[in-house]
Amino acid sequence: MKKSLHISVKQPCSENFANFKRTERGGFCNSCQKEVVDFTKLSDLEIVEHFTKENGRTCGRFKTSQLKKYEIDSVASMNMNIFPKSLGIASFSLLALCATVPVQSQEVAEAIPAMEMVVGRVASKKVLPLADSYTVKGTVLDETDLPLPGVNVVLKGTSVGTTTDYDGKFEFPINLEINDVLVFSYIGYDTKEYKIEASETDIIDITIVFDATDIELMGDVVVGGAYKSKRNIFQKFFALFK
C-alpha cells in the first residue's frame, strides 16, 4: 500500500498576503484572525513533513504547482539518497583532481615556448559615460504573453509607484538610480523584483513576465488521507465472505 497526501485549496482567499503582518511561518490575516503558513518557499519533503505532523486545520499559501498528490515514501527516499550520492561524487572529483594536477602542470610547463616581447601601440577604446539617473518604463505580461493591466509597480522601501495600463505598459513617475529596486505585484501571483543596473542610456525599457509557476492560491488546506490502490475482482469477491 502506497501512502500519499493530496493537498488542495477548495476556496481560494482573495486577501493580499503582502499586507499581512509577518510571522515565523508566514503571515497573520486580520480578516479571519489566523496565521497563514507560507509554503511557497518549502520543498516537497518539508510540505509532507508539515502535514504528517499537523493535526489541526491549516490555512496556507501555495504555488499551483505545489497543489498535488505527494507520494510520502518516494519523497522521503529521494531526500535520503541525495547526500550519499553527492558525497560519492565529491570524493571521486577530489581524488581525480589530486591525481591529475601534477601531470597537467608538467605538460603545461613543457608546452610553453619561448616568447618574445613585442612593444606596439594599443588602440584606445572609447568609453561612454554612464547616466546618473534613469527613466524606467516597460511592459508586464502573463504566462501566455498577454498584457497584464493593473499591476502595481512600487519603488522598494517607499510608497512611490504606478500601475500598468490596459496594454500592460507603465512608465515610472520618478527617475531611478543604480541599485534601486522595483517591486511588481499582482493578485494571484508571487511578487517580482527588478534591480536597476548601470546603463549608457538614460532610458531603460524592460519586460516583466509572470510565469505560471508564480501563480498562487491561498486558503484553507484540504488534505486527503492515505492512498490505496483499487481492489481487483478477486479481492472484491473474497471480501463478500468476510
FIKOLZA-1660 file (N, C-alpha, C; in steps of 0.1 Angstrom, whole numbers, plus 5000, padded with zeros to 4 digits):
% residues 242
   i   px   py   pz ch aa at
   1 5008 4988 5000  A  M  N
   1 5000 5000 5000  A  M CA
   1 5009 5013 5000  A  M  C
   2 5006 5021 4990  A  K  N
   2 5014 5034 4990  A  K CA
   2 5007 5044 4998  A  K  C
   3 5015 5051 5006  A  K  N
   3 5009 5062 5014  A  K CA
   3 5012 5076 5006  A  K  C
   4 5001 5084 5006  A  S  N
   4 5002 5096 4999  A  S CA
   4 4994 5107 5005  A  S  C
   5 4997 5119 5003  A  L  N
   5 4989 5131 5007  A  L CA
   5 4984 5139 4995  A  L  C
   6 4972 5142 4994  A  H  N
   6 4967 5150 4983  A  H CA
   6 4963 5164 4989  A  H  C
   7 4970 5174 4985  A  I  N
   7 4968 5188 4990  A  I CA
   7 4961 5197 4980  A  I  C
   8 4951 5203 4985  A  S  N
   8 4943 5212 4976  A  S CA
   8 4937 5224 4984  A  S  C
   9 4933 5234 4977  A  V  N
   9 4927 5246 4983  A  V CA
   9 4913 5247 4976  A  V  C
  10 4902 5244 4982  A  K  N
  10 4889 5244 4976  A  K CA
  10 4884 5258 4974  A  K  C
  11 4885 5267 4983  A  Q  N
  11 4880 5280 4982  A  Q CA
  11 4891 5290 4984  A  Q  C
  12 4898 5294 4973  A  P  N
  12 4909 5304 4974  A  P CA
  12 4905 5317 4980  A  P  C
  13 4914 5323 4989  A  C  N
  13 4911 5335 4996  A  C CA
  13 4915 5347 4987  A  C  C
  14 4908 5358 4988  A  S  N
  14 4911 5370 4980  A  S CA
  14 4919 5380 4987  A  S  C
  15 4923 5377 5000  A  E  N
  15 4931 5387 5007  A  E CA
  15 4945 5388 5001  A  E  C
  16 4952 5399 5003  A  N  N
  16 4965 5401 4998  A  N CA
  16 4976 5397 5009  A  N  C
  17 4983 5387 5006  A  F  N
  17 4993 5382 5016  A  F CA
  17 5004 5393 5019  A  F  C
  18 5007 5401 5009  A  A  N
  18 5017 5412 5011  A  A CA
  18 5013 5421 5022  A  A  C
  19 5000 5422 5025  A  N  N
  19 4996 5431 5036  A  N CA
  19 4995 5425 5050  A  N  C
  20 4998 5412 5050  A  F  N
  20 4997 5405 5063  A  F CA
  20 5009 5409 5072  A  F  C
  21 5007 5408 5085  A  K  N
  21 5018 5410 5095  A  K CA
  21 5026 5398 5095  A  K  C
  22 5040 5399 5093  A  R  N
  22 5048 5387 5092  A  R CA
  22 5049 5379 5105  A  R  C
  23 5049 5366 5103  A  T  N
  23 5050 5357 5115  A  T CA
  23 5062 5347 5111  A  T  C
  24 5065 5339 5121  A  E  N
  24 5076 5329 5119  A  E CA
  24 5074 5320 5107  A  E  C
  25 5061 5316 5105  A  R  N
  25 5058 5306 5094  A  R CA
  25 5051 5312 5082  A  R  C
  26 5048 5325 5083  A  G  N
  26 5041 5332 5071  A  G CA
  26 5036 5346 5075  A  G  C
  27 5023 5347 5076  A  G  N
  27 5017 5360 5079  A  G CA
  27 5004 5358 5087  A  G  C
  28 5000 5369 5094  A  F  N
  28 4987 5368 5101  A  F CA
  28 4976 5376 5094  A  F  C
  29 4965 5370 5091  A  C  N
  29 4954 5376 5084  A  C CA
  29 4944 5382 5095  A  C  C
  30 4942 5395 5094  A  N  N
  30 4933 5402 5103  A  N CA
  30 4918 5398 5100  A  N  C
  31 4915 5395 5088  A  S  N
  31 4901 5392 5084  A  S CA
  31 4896 5380 5091  A  S  C
  32 4904 5369 5090  A  C  N
  32 4900 5356 5096  A  C CA
  32 4907 5353 5109  A  C  C
  33 4915 5362 5113  A  Q  N
  33 4922 5361 5126  A  Q CA
  33 4929 5348 5128  A  Q  C
  34 4938 5344 5118  A  K  N
  34 4946 5332 5119  A  K CA
  34 4959 5334 5111  A  K  C
  35 4968 5325 5114  A  E  N
  35 4981 5325 5107  A  E CA
  35 4980 5318 5094  A  E  C
  36 4985 5324 5084  A  V  N
  36 4986 5318 5070  A  V CA
  36 5000 5313 5068  A  V  C
  37 5002 5300 5067  A  V  N
  37 5015 5294 5065  A  V CA
  37 5020 5296 5051  A  V  C
  38 5032 5301 5049  A  D  N
  38 5037 5303 5035  A  D CA
  38 5045 5291 5031  A  D  C
  39 5039 5283 5022  A  F  N
  39 5045 5270 5017  A  F CA
  39 5053 5273 5004  A  F  C
  40 5052 5285 4998  A  T  N
  40 5058 5287 4985  A  T CA
  40 5073 5285 4984  A  T  C
  41 5080 5287 4996  A  K  N
  41 5094 5285 4996  A  K CA
  41 5099 5271 5001  A  K  C
  42 5089 5263 5004  A  L  N
  42 5093 5250 5010  A  L CA
  42 5095 5239 4999  A  L  C
  43 5103 5229 5003  A  S  N
  43 5104 5218 4994  A  S CA
  43 5093 5208 4995  A  S  C
  44 5092 5198 4987  A  D  N
  44 5082 5187 4988  A  D CA
  44 5083 5180 5001  A  D  C
  45 5096 5177 5005  A  L  N
  45 5098 5170 5018  A  L CA
  45 5093 5178 5030  A  L  C
  46 5096 5191 5030  A  E  N
  46 5091 5200 5041  A  E CA
  46 5076 5201 5041  A  E  C
  47 5070 5201 5030  A  I  N
  47 5055 5201 5029  A  I CA
  47 5049 5188 5035  A  I  C
  48 5054 5177 5031  A  V  N
  48 5050 5164 5036  A  V CA
  48 5052 5163 5051  A  V  C
  49 5063 5167 5056  A  E  N
  49 5066 5166 5070  A  E CA
  49 5056 5175 5078  A  E  C
  50 5053 5187 5072  A  H  N
  50 5043 5195 5079  A  H CA
  50 5030 5189 5081  A  H  C
  51 5024 5183 5070  A  F  N
  51 5011 5178 5071  A  F CA
  51 5010 5164 5077  A  F  C
  52 5021 5157 5078  A  T  N
  52 5021 5144 5086  A  T CA
  52 5022 5147 5101  A  T  C
  53 5026 5159 5105  A  K  N
  53 5027 5162 5119  A  K CA
  53 5016 5171 5123  A  K  C
  54 5010 5179 5114  A  E  N
  54 5000 5189 5118  A  E CA
  54 4986 5182 5118  A  E  C
  55 4980 5182 5129  A  N  N
  55 4966 5176 5130  A  N CA
  55 4955 5186 5129  A  N  C
  56 4958 5199 5132  A  G  N
  56 4948 5209 5131  A  G CA
  56 4945 5214 5117  A  G  C
  57 4935 5223 5116  A  R  N
  57 4932 5230 5104  A  R CA
  57 4943 5240 5100  A  R  C
  58 4947 5239 5087  A  T  N
  58 4957 5248 5082  A  T CA
  58 4952 5257 5072  A  T  C
  59 4956 5270 5072  A  C  N
  59 4954 5280 5062  A  C CA
  59 4968 5283 5056  A  C  C
  60 4969 5281 5042  A  G  N
  60 4982 5282 5036  A  G CA
  60 4982 5289 5023  A  G  C
  61 4994 5293 5019  A  R  N
  61 4997 5300 5007  A  R CA
  61 5006 5291 4998  A  R  C
  62 5002 5287 4986  A  F  N
  62 5009 5278 4978  A  F CA
  62 5010 5283 4964  A  F  C
  63 5020 5278 4957  A  K  N
  63 5021 5279 4942  A  K CA
  63 5012 5268 4937  A  K  C
  64 5006 5270 4925  A  T  N
  64 4997 5260 4920  A  T CA
  64 5004 5247 4917  A  T  C
  65 5017 5247 4914  A  S  N
  65 5024 5235 4912  A  S CA
  65 5026 5227 4924  A  S  C
  66 5024 5232 4936  A  Q  N
  66 5025 5225 4948  A  Q CA
  66 5012 5218 4953  A  Q  C
  67 5001 5222 4946  A  L  N
  67 4988 5215 4950  A  L CA
  67 4987 5203 4941  A  L  C
  68 4991 5192 4947  A  K  N
  68 4991 5179 4940  A  K CA
  68 4991 5167 4950  A  K  C
  69 4993 5155 4945  A  K  N
  69 4994 5144 4954  A  K CA
  69 5009 5141 4956  A  K  C
  70 5013 5139 4969  A  Y  N
  70 5026 5136 4973  A  Y CA
  70 5027 5122 4977  A  Y  C
  71 5036 5114 4970  A  E  N
  71 5039 5100 4975  A  E CA
  71 5049 5101 4986  A  E  C
  72 5044 5098 4998  A  I  N
  72 5052 5100 5010  A  I CA
  72 5065 5092 5010  A  I  C
  73 5064 5079 5006  A  D  N
  73 5076 5071 5006  A  D CA
  73 5086 5075 4995  A  D  C
  74 5081 5080 4984  A  S  N
  74 5090 5084 4973  A  S CA
  74 5098 5097 4977  A  S  C
  75 5090 5107 4983  A  V  N
  75 5096 5119 4987  A  V CA
  75 5107 5117 4998  A  V  C
  76 5104 5108 5008  A  A  N
  76 5113 5105 5019  A  A CA
  76 5126 5098 5014  A  A  C
  77 5124 5088 5005  A  S  N
  77 5136 5081 5000  A  S CA
  77 5144 5090 4991  A  S  C
  78 5138 5099 4983  A  M  N
  78 5146 5108 4975  A  M CA
  78 5155 5117 4983  A  M  C
  79 5150 5122 4994  A  N  N
  79 5158 5130 5003  A  N CA
  79 5170 5123 5009  A  N  C
  80 5167 5110 5013  A  M  N
  80 5178 5102 5019  A  M CA
  80 5189 5098 5010  A  M  C
  81 5186 5098 4997  A  N  N
  81 5196 5093 4987  A  N CA
  81 5204 5105 4982  A  N  C
  82 5200 5117 4984  A  I  N
  82 5207 5129 4979  A  I CA
  82 5221 5130 4985  A  I  C
  83 5223 5129 4998  A  F  N
  83 5235 5131 5005  A  F CA
  83 5246 5120 5001  A  F  C
  84 5243 5107 5002  A  P  N
  84 5253 5097 4999  A  P CA
  84 5258 5099 4984  A  P  C
  85 5249 5102 4975  A  K  N
  85 5253 5103 4961  A  K CA
  85 5262 5115 4959  A  K  C
  86 5258 5126 4965  A  S  N
  86 5266 5139 4964  A  S CA
  86 5280 5137 4970  A  S  C
  87 5280 5130 4981  A  L  N
  87 5293 5128 4988  A  L CA
  87 5302 5119 4980  A  L  C
  88 5296 5109 4973  A  G  N
  88 5304 5100 4965  A  G CA
  88 5310 5107 4953  A  G  C
  89 5302 5116 4947  A  I  N
  89 5306 5124 4935  A  I CA
  89 5317 5133 4940  A  I  C
  90 5316 5140 4951  A  A  N
  90 5326 5149 4956  A  A CA
  90 5339 5142 4959  A  A  C
  91 5338 5130 4965  A  S  N
  91 5350 5123 4968  A  S CA
  91 5357 5119 4955  A  S  C
  92 5350 5114 4946  A  F  N
  92 5356 5110 4933  A  F CA
  92 5363 5122 4926  A  F  C
  93 5356 5133 4926  A  S  N
  93 5361 5145 4920  A  S CA
  93 5374 5149 4927  A  S  C
  94 5375 5148 4940  A  L  N
  94 5386 5152 4947  A  L CA
  94 5398 5143 4944  A  L  C
  95 5395 5130 4944  A  L  N
  95 5406 5121 4940  A  L CA
  95 5411 5123 4926  A  L  C
  96 5402 5125 4917  A  A  N
  96 5406 5128 4903  A  A CA
  96 5414 5140 4902  A  A  C
  97 5411 5151 4910  A  L  N
  97 5418 5163 4909  A  L CA
  97 5432 5161 4915  A  L  C
  98 5434 5153 4926  A  C  N
  98 5447 5151 4932  A  C CA
  98 5455 5143 4922  A  C  C
  99 5449 5134 4915  A  A  N
  99 5457 5125 4906  A  A CA
  99 5462 5132 4893  A  A  C
 100 5454 5142 4889  A  T  N
 100 5457 5148 4876  A  T CA
 100 5465 5161 4876  A  T  C
 101 5465 5168 4887  A  V  N
 101 5471 5181 4888  A  V CA
 101 5486 5181 4885  A  V  C
 102 5494 5171 4891  A  P  N
 102 5508 5171 4888  A  P CA
 102 5511 5169 4873  A  P  C
 103 5504 5160 4867  A  V  N
 103 5506 5157 4853  A  V CA
 103 5503 5169 4844  A  V  C
 104 5491 5175 4847  A  Q  N
 104 5488 5187 4839  A  Q CA
 104 5498 5198 4840  A  Q  C
 105 5503 5200 4852  A  S  N
 105 5513 5210 4855  A  S CA
 105 5525 5208 4847  A  S  C
 106 5529 5195 4846  A  Q  N
 106 5542 5192 4839  A  Q CA
 106 5540 5194 4824  A  Q  C
 107 5528 5189 4819  A  E  N
 107 5525 5191 4805  A  E CA
 107 5525 5205 4800  A  E  C
 108 5519 5214 4808  A  V  N
 108 5518 5228 4805  A  V CA
 108 5531 5235 4805  A  V  C
 109 5539 5231 4815  A  A  N
 109 5553 5237 4816  A  A CA
 109 5561 5233 4804  A  A  C
 110 5560 5221 4799  A  E  N
 110 5568 5217 4788  A  E CA
 110 5563 5223 4775  A  E  C
 111 5550 5226 4774  A  A  N
 111 5544 5231 4762  A  A CA
 111 5546 5246 4759  A  A  C
 112 5550 5253 4770  A  I  N
 112 5551 5268 4768  A  I CA
 112 5564 5271 4761  A  I  C
 113 5563 5277 4749  A  P  N
 113 5575 5280 4741  A  P CA
 113 5581 5293 4746  A  P  C
 114 5593 5296 4741  A  A  N
 114 5600 5309 4745  A  A CA
 114 5592 5320 4737  A  A  C
 115 5590 5331 4744  A  M  N
 115 5582 5342 4739  A  M CA
 115 5590 5354 4738  A  M  C
 116 5588 5362 4727  A  E  N
 116 5594 5375 4725  A  E CA
 116 5584 5386 4729  A  E  C
 117 5589 5396 4736  A  M  N
 117 5581 5407 4739  A  M CA
 117 5580 5417 4728  A  M  C
 118 5568 5419 4724  A  V  N
 118 5566 5429 4712  A  V CA
 118 5559 5441 4718  A  V  C
 119 5566 5453 4716  A  V  N
 119 5560 5465 4720  A  V CA
 119 5554 5472 4709  A  V  C
 120 5541 5476 4710  A  G  N
 120 5534 5483 4700  A  G CA
 120 5524 5492 4705  A  G  C
 121 5517 5499 4696  A  R  N
 121 5507 5509 4700  A  R CA
 121 5493 5502 4702  A  R  C
 122 5487 5503 4713  A  V  N
 122 5474 5497 4716  A  V CA
 122 5463 5507 4713  A  V  C
 123 5453 5503 4705  A  A  N
 123 5443 5513 4702  A  A CA
 123 5434 5515 4714  A  A  C
 124 5431 5528 4716  A  S  N
 124 5423 5531 4728  A  S CA
 124 5408 5529 4725  A  S  C
 125 5401 5524 4734  A  K  N
 125 5387 5521 4733  A  K CA
 125 5379 5533 4739  A  K  C
 126 5370 5538 4732  A  K  N
 126 5362 5549 4737  A  K CA
 126 5351 5544 4747  A  K  C
 127 5351 5549 4759  A  V  N
 127 5342 5545 4769  A  V CA
 127 5331 5556 4771  A  V  C
 128 5319 5551 4769  A  L  N
 128 5308 5561 4770  A  L CA
 128 5304 5563 4785  A  L  C
 129 5301 5575 4788  A  P  N
 129 5298 5578 4802  A  P CA
 129 5284 5572 4806  A  P  C
 130 5283 5568 4819  A  L  N
 130 5271 5562 4824  A  L CA
 130 5262 5573 4829  A  L  C
 131 5249 5571 4827  A  A  N
 131 5239 5580 4832  A  A CA
 131 5238 5580 4847  A  A  C
 132 5235 5592 4852  A  D  N
 132 5233 5593 4867  A  D CA
 132 5220 5588 4872  A  D  C
 133 5209 5590 4864  A  S  N
 133 5196 5586 4868  A  S CA
 133 5189 5581 4855  A  S  C
 134 5178 5573 4857  A  Y  N
 134 5172 5567 4846  A  Y CA
 134 5157 5568 4846  A  Y  C
 135 5151 5569 4834  A  T  N
 135 5137 5568 4832  A  T CA
 135 5134 5554 4829  A  T  C
 136 5125 5547 4838  A  V  N
 136 5123 5533 4836  A  V CA
 136 5108 5531 4831  A  V  C
 137 5107 5524 4820  A  K  N
 137 5094 5521 4815  A  K CA
 137 5094 5506 4811  A  K  C
 138 5082 5501 4807  A  G  N
 138 5082 5487 4803  A  G CA
 138 5069 5481 4801  A  G  C
 139 5068 5468 4800  A  T  N
 139 5056 5460 4798  A  T CA
 139 5056 5448 4807  A  T  C
 140 5044 5445 4813  A  V  N
 140 5042 5434 4821  A  V CA
 140 5033 5424 4814  A  V  C
 141 5037 5411 4813  A  L  N
 141 5029 5401 4806  A  L CA
 141 5026 5389 4816  A  L  C
 142 5016 5381 4812  A  D  N
 142 5013 5369 4820  A  D CA
 142 5020 5357 4813  A  D  C
 143 5017 5345 4818  A  E  N
 143 5024 5333 4814  A  E CA
 143 5021 5330 4799  A  E  C
 144 5010 5336 4793  A  T  N
 144 5007 5333 4779  A  T CA
 144 5011 5345 4771  A  T  C
 145 5020 5354 4776  A  D  N
 145 5025 5366 4769  A  D CA
 145 5014 5376 4766  A  D  C
 146 5003 5376 4773  A  L  N
 146 4993 5386 4772  A  L CA
 146 4995 5397 4782  A  L  C
 147 4992 5410 4779  A  P  N
 147 4995 5421 4788  A  P CA
 147 4986 5420 4801  A  P  C
 148 4992 5424 4812  A  L  N
 148 4986 5424 4825  A  L CA
 148 4983 5438 4829  A  L  C
 149 4970 5443 4828  A  P  N
 149 4967 5456 4833  A  P CA
 149 4965 5456 4848  A  P  C
 150 4968 5467 4855  A  G  N
 150 4965 5469 4869  A  G CA
 150 4976 5463 4878  A  G  C
 151 4988 5460 4872  A  V  N
 151 4999 5455 4881  A  V CA
 151 5005 5467 4888  A  V  C
 152 5007 5465 4901  A  N  N
 152 5013 5475 4910  A  N CA
 152 5028 5475 4908  A  N  C
 153 5034 5487 4905  A  V  N
 153 5049 5489 4903  A  V CA
 153 5053 5499 4914  A  V  C
 154 5061 5495 4924  A  V  N
 154 5064 5503 4935  A  V CA
 154 5079 5503 4937  A  V  C
 155 5085 5514 4940  A  L  N
 155 5099 5515 4944  A  L CA
 155 5101 5509 4958  A  L  C
 156 5109 5499 4959  A  K  N
 156 5110 5492 4972  A  K CA
 156 5114 5501 4983  A  K  C
 157 5108 5500 4995  A  G  N
 157 5111 5508 5006  A  G CA
 157 5103 5521 5006  A  G  C
 158 5095 5524 4996  A  T  N
 158 5088 5536 4995  A  T CA
 158 5073 5533 4992  A  T  C
 159 5065 5544 4991  A  S  N
 159 5052 5543 4986  A  S CA
 159 5050 5549 4972  A  S  C
 160 5061 5552 4966  A  V  N
 160 5061 5558 4953  A  V CA
 160 5059 5547 4942  A  V  C
 161 5049 5548 4934  A  G  N
 161 5047 5538 4924  A  G CA
 161 5037 5542 4913  A  G  C
 162 5033 5532 4905  A  T  N
 162 5023 5534 4895  A  T CA
 162 5017 5520 4892  A  T  C
 163 5008 5520 4882  A  T  N
 163 5002 5507 4878  A  T CA
 163 5002 5506 4862  A  T  C
 164 5002 5494 4857  A  T  N
 164 5002 5492 4843  A  T CA
 164 4989 5495 4837  A  T  C
 165 4989 5500 4824  A  D  N
 165 4976 5504 4818  A  D CA
 165 4970 5491 4811  A  D  C
 166 4960 5494 4803  A  Y  N
 166 4952 5483 4796  A  Y CA
 166 4962 5474 4788  A  Y  C
 167 4972 5479 4782  A  D  N
 167 4982 5472 4774  A  D CA
 167 4993 5466 4782  A  D  C
 168 4992 5467 4796  A  G  N
 168 5003 5462 4804  A  G CA
 168 5015 5470 4805  A  G  C
 169 5014 5483 4800  A  K  N
 169 5026 5492 4799  A  K CA
 169 5026 5501 4811  A  K  C
 170 5038 5506 4815  A  F  N
 170 5040 5516 4825  A  F CA
 170 5052 5524 4823  A  F  C
 171 5052 5536 4829  A  E  N
 171 5064 5544 4830  A  E CA
 171 5065 5549 4844  A  E  C
 172 5076 5547 4851  A  F  N
 172 5077 5550 4865  A  F CA
 172 5077 5566 4866  A  F  C
 173 5070 5571 4876  A  P  N
 173 5068 5586 4877  A  P CA
 173 5081 5594 4881  A  P  C
 174 5091 5587 4887  A  I  N
 174 5103 5595 4890  A  I CA
 174 5115 5587 4884  A  I  C
 175 5126 5595 4883  A  N  N
 175 5138 5589 4878  A  N CA
 175 5144 5580 4889  A  N  C
 176 5151 5569 4885  A  L  N
 176 5156 5559 4894  A  L CA
 176 5172 5559 4893  A  L  C
 177 5178 5554 4903  A  E  N
 177 5193 5554 4903  A  E CA
 177 5197 5539 4904  A  E  C
 178 5210 5537 4902  A  I  N
 178 5216 5524 4902  A  I CA
 178 5213 5517 4916  A  I  C
 179 5209 5504 4916  A  N  N
 179 5206 5496 4928  A  N CA
 179 5192 5499 4933  A  N  C
 180 5185 5508 4928  A  D  N
 180 5171 5509 4931  A  D CA
 180 5164 5497 4927  A  D  C
 181 5153 5493 4934  A  V  N
 181 5146 5480 4931  A  V CA
 181 5131 5483 4929  A  V  C
 182 5126 5479 4918  A  L  N
 182 5111 5480 4916  A  L CA
 182 5105 5467 4919  A  L  C
 183 5093 5468 4926  A  V  N
 183 5086 5456 4931  A  V CA
 183 5073 5455 4923  A  V  C
 184 5071 5444 4916  A  F  N
 184 5059 5442 4908  A  F CA
 184 5049 5432 4915  A  F  C
 185 5037 5436 4918  A  S  N
 185 5028 5427 4925  A  S CA
 185 5014 5427 4918  A  S  C
 186 5008 5415 4917  A  Y  N
 186 4995 5413 4911  A  Y CA
 186 4988 5402 4918  A  Y  C
 187 4975 5404 4921  A  I  N
 187 4967 5394 4929  A  I CA
 187 4968 5381 4922  A  I  C
 188 4971 5371 4929  A  G  N
 188 4972 5357 4924  A  G CA
 188 4985 5353 4920  A  G  C
 189 4995 5362 4919  A  Y  N
 189 5009 5359 4915  A  Y CA
 189 5018 5363 4926  A  Y  C
 190 5030 5356 4926  A  D  N
 190 5041 5360 4935  A  D CA
 190 5047 5373 4930  A  D  C
 191 5052 5381 4939  A  T  N
 191 5058 5393 4936  A  T CA
 191 5071 5391 4928  A  T  C
 192 5074 5401 4920  A  K  N
 192 5087 5400 4912  A  K CA
 192 5095 5413 4915  A  K  C
 193 5108 5413 4914  A  E  N
 193 5116 5424 4916  A  E CA
 193 5126 5427 4905  A  E  C
 194 5129 5439 4902  A  Y  N
 194 5138 5443 4891  A  Y CA
 194 5148 5453 4897  A  Y  C
 195 5161 5450 4897  A  K  N
 195 5171 5459 4902  A  K CA
 195 5177 5467 4890  A  K  C
 196 5178 5481 4893  A  I  N
 196 5183 5490 4882  A  I CA
 196 5198 5488 4881  A  I  C
 197 5203 5485 4869  A  E  N
 197 5217 5483 4867  A  E CA
 197 5223 5495 4859  A  E  C
 198 5236 5497 4859  A  A  N
 198 5242 5508 4852  A  A CA
 198 5239 5507 4837  A  A  C
 199 5236 5518 4830  A  S  N
 199 5234 5518 4816  A  S CA
 199 5239 5531 4809  A  S  C
 200 5243 5530 4797  A  E  N
 200 5249 5541 4790  A  E CA
 200 5238 5551 4785  A  E  C
 201 5225 5546 4785  A  T  N
 201 5214 5555 4781  A  T CA
 201 5206 5558 4793  A  T  C
 202 5199 5569 4793  A  D  N
 202 5191 5573 4805  A  D CA
 202 5177 5568 4804  A  D  C
 203 5173 5560 4794  A  I  N
 203 5160 5553 4794  A  I CA
 203 5162 5538 4794  A  I  C
 204 5156 5532 4804  A  I  N
 204 5156 5517 4805  A  I CA
 204 5142 5511 4802  A  I  C
 205 5141 5503 4792  A  D  N
 205 5129 5496 4788  A  D CA
 205 5129 5482 4791  A  D  C
 206 5121 5477 4800  A  I  N
 206 5121 5463 4805  A  I CA
 206 5108 5456 4802  A  I  C
 207 5109 5443 4802  A  T  N
 207 5097 5434 4801  A  T CA
 207 5097 5424 4813  A  T  C
 208 5086 5424 4820  A  I  N
 208 5084 5415 4832  A  I CA
 208 5074 5405 4828  A  I  C
 209 5077 5392 4831  A  V  N
 209 5068 5381 4827  A  V CA
 209 5064 5374 4840  A  V  C
 210 5051 5373 4843  A  F  N
 210 5047 5365 4855  A  F CA
 210 5045 5351 4849  A  F  C
 211 5053 5341 4854  A  D  N
 211 5052 5328 4849  A  D CA
 211 5040 5320 4855  A  D  C
 212 5037 5309 4849  A  A  N
 212 5026 5300 4855  A  A CA
 212 5030 5295 4869  A  A  C
 213 5043 5293 4871  A  T  N
 213 5048 5288 4884  A  T CA
 213 5047 5299 4895  A  T  C
 214 5044 5311 4891  A  D  N
 214 5043 5322 4901  A  D CA
 214 5029 5323 4906  A  D  C
 215 5019 5316 4899  A  I  N
 215 5005 5317 4903  A  I CA
 215 5004 5311 4917  A  I  C
 216 4997 5319 4926  A  E  N
 216 4995 5314 4940  A  E CA
 216 4980 5313 4943  A  E  C
 217 4978 5304 4953  A  L  N
 217 4964 5302 4959  A  L CA
 217 4966 5302 4974  A  L  C
 218 4956 5308 4980  A  M  N
 218 4957 5309 4995  A  M CA
 218 4943 5306 5001  A  M  C
 219 4943 5298 5011  A  G  N
 219 4930 5295 5018  A  G CA
 219 4932 5283 5026  A  G  C
 220 4920 5278 5031  A  D  N
 220 4920 5266 5040  A  D CA
 220 4925 5254 5032  A  D  C
 221 4934 5246 5037  A  V  N
 221 4940 5235 5030  A  V CA
 221 4932 5222 5033  A  V  C
 222 4929 5215 5022  A  V  N
 222 4922 5202 5023  A  V CA
 222 4933 5191 5020  A  V  C
 223 4934 5182 5030  A  V  N
 223 4945 5172 5029  A  V CA
 223 4938 5158 5028  A  V  C
 224 4940 5151 5017  A  G  N
 224 4935 5138 5015  A  G CA
 224 4943 5128 5023  A  G  C
 225 4937 5117 5027  A  G  N
 225 4944 5107 5035  A  G CA
 225 4953 5097 5027  A  G  C
 226 4956 5086 5033  A  A  N
 226 4965 5076 5026  A  A CA
 226 4958 5071 5014  A  A  C
 227 4965 5069 5003  A  Y  N
 227 4960 5064 4991  A  Y CA
 227 4961 5049 4990  A  Y  C
 228 4951 5042 4986  A  K  N
 228 4951 5028 4985  A  K CA
 228 4948 5024 4970  A  K  C
 229 4955 5015 4965  A  S  N
 229 4953 5010 4951  A  S CA
 229 4939 5003 4951  A  S  C
 230 4932 5004 4939  A  K  N
 230 4919 4998 4938  A  K CA
 230 4920 4983 4938  A  K  C
 231 4910 4977 4945  A  R  N
 231 4910 4962 4946  A  R CA
 231 4906 4956 4932  A  R  C
 232 4912 4945 4929  A  N  N
 232 4908 4938 4917  A  N CA
 232 4896 4929 4920  A  N  C
 233 4891 4922 4909  A  I  N
 233 4878 4915 4910  A  I CA
 233 4879 4903 4920  A  I  C
 234 4891 4897 4922  A  F  N
 234 4892 4886 4931  A  F CA
 234 4891 4891 4946  A  F  C
 235 4898 4902 4948  A  Q  N
 235 4897 4908 4962  A  Q CA
 235 4883 4912 4965  A  Q  C
 236 4876 4918 4956  A  K  N
 236 4862 4921 4959  A  K CA
 236 4853 4909 4961  A  K  C
 237 4856 4898 4954  A  F  N
 237 4848 4885 4956  A  F CA
 237 4850 4880 4970  A  F  C
 238 4863 4878 4974  A  F  N
 238 4866 4872 4987  A  F CA
 238 4861 4881 4998  A  F  C
 239 4860 4894 4996  A  A  N
 239 4856 4904 5006  A  A CA
 239 4841 4901 5010  A  A  C
 240 4834 4895 5001  A  L  N
 240 4819 4892 5003  A  L CA
 240 4818 4882 5014  A  L  C
 241 4828 4873 5016  A  F  N
 241 4827 4862 5026  A  F CA
 241 4833 4866 5039  A  F  C
 242 4838 4878 5041  A  K  N
 242 4844 4882 5054  A  K CA
 242 4833 4887 5063  A  K  C
% end
